[in-house]
Amino acid sequence: MAVLRIFSYLPNPRVWKATIAARLLGVEVEVVGDRPKALPGWLWDFDARPLEEAEKTPDNPHARTSRRGFSAAMLYKTDAFLAAHPFGTVPAAFDPQGGTGIFESNSILRAVARAAAPERRQTEQLAALGAAAGGLYGEGPYEAARIDSFLDAGLVFARETQAYLLALAARKATQEMSDRMREAYAFYLEGIDNAAGRGGDGLAGPFSIADIAFVCDFAQFRREEHMLDRLEHCGLEPVYQPDGQPSAHAHFDRLRRLPAFAADLGDGYVLEAESPERKRA
Ligand SMILES: N[C@@H](CCC(=O)N[C@@H](CS)C(=O)NCC(=O)O)C(=O)O
């Protein structure tokens, strides 16, 4: 049985945090959703489903104004969904019975690591990656808190990334936004570079969910490379710098090629620097 059900638009690197962890731990997560443009046509609920045409009306009791990331003005969220997910965002995870909502992709990732039975946390696969004996969430309160520190630093970077990429996608990014993103990028990547350059298996020391969150948040940021036409339209230079912070880039490139990561990231989401064909989204 799945340890979590996750509702989201797909593909979504925020969901990959949970699916990569699940793959490594040998547990199941159920992922329900649709492509980003189709999700406004769904009922957002534990039992999420596509709506009938007749239900997609402003007087539908579940109709809500979208807040962030959806160009459609209207989304359809049940009261139960909003009780479980007070910020009304996806990815939206639920425990198997649907009574407990878990939001924020980093917390959904933690939930997978915590939900895995003890024997799942000590496999040969995890040992080969350099995970601690306690699994992907470290051993004891201090190691877990150190891993949380990376997740929190990553969330700050991810929030800047979200605002920047949404503006870029809408061809409304400004020089000020680009400068702000550049500063957040430098701060975050330098910290990751420091941690990755220390020769441990993972950023926090052992390999952990801190590494999974980094790979997914950085993959999300790397969508910038799919938006070269938008950058040009806005008169902006890319923030991404392939040459700086070598340990951070090497860590990212090593992990994203592992089968458990490549199952989600391996479809050209991250463009190979050496590729002659740069995709334009
Ligand atoms: N930091 C959150 C970001 C989630 C988020 O902002 N989701 C947006 C889509 S990108 C959303 O669900 N918006 C719903 C709305 O506009 O009402 C996470 O990592 O899960």
The ligand as an SDF file (V2000), in Angstrom:
LIG
                    3D

 20 19  0  0  0  0  0  0  0  0999 V2000
    6.9710   25.8690   -1.7300 N   0  0  0  0  0  0  0  0  0  0  0  0
    5.8350   25.0980   -2.2170 C   0  0  0  0  0  0  0  0  0  0  0  0
    5.3340   25.6980   -3.5120 C   0  0  0  0  0  0  0  0  0  0  0  0
    3.9350   25.2260   -3.8900 C   0  0  0  0  0  0  0  0  0  0  0  0
    3.2110   26.2230   -4.7950 C   0  0  0  0  0  0  0  0  0  0  0  0
    3.4250   27.4420   -4.7100 O   0  0  0  0  0  0  0  0  0  0  0  0
    2.3160   25.6940   -5.6630 N   0  0  0  0  0  0  0  0  0  0  0  0
    1.5350   26.5490   -6.5590 C   0  0  0  0  0  0  0  0  0  0  0  0
    1.7900   26.1600   -7.9920 C   0  0  0  0  0  0  0  0  0  0  0  0
    3.4610   26.4090   -8.4640 S   0  0  0  0  0  0  0  0  0  0  0  0
    0.0360   26.3190   -6.3060 C   0  0  0  0  0  0  0  0  0  0  0  0
   -0.3520   25.2260   -5.9420 O   0  0  0  0  0  0  0  0  0  0  0  0
   -0.8350   27.3360   -6.4980 N   0  0  0  0  0  0  0  0  0  0  0  0
   -2.2550   27.1890   -6.2490 C   0  0  0  0  0  0  0  0  0  0  0  0
   -3.0630   28.4430   -6.4290 C   0  0  0  0  0  0  0  0  0  0  0  0
   -2.6900   29.3090   -7.2470 O   0  0  0  0  0  0  0  0  0  0  0  0
   -4.1230   28.5570   -5.7840 O   0  0  0  0  0  0  0  0  0  0  0  0
    6.2630   23.6230   -2.3540 C   0  0  0  0  0  0  0  0  0  0  0  0
    7.4620   23.3490   -2.4540 O   0  0  0  0  0  0  0  0  0  0  0  0
    5.4070   22.7270   -2.3340 O   0  0  0  0  0  0  0  0  0  0  0  0
  1  2  1  0
  2  3  1  0
  2 18  1  0
  3  4  1  0
  4  5  1  0
  5  6  2  0
  5  7  1  0
  7  8  1  0
  8  9  1  0
  8 11  1  0
  9 10  1  0
 11 12  2  0
 11 13  1  0
 13 14  1  0
 14 15  1  0
 15 16  2  0
 15 17  1  0
 18 19  2  0
 18 20  1  0
M  END
$$$$
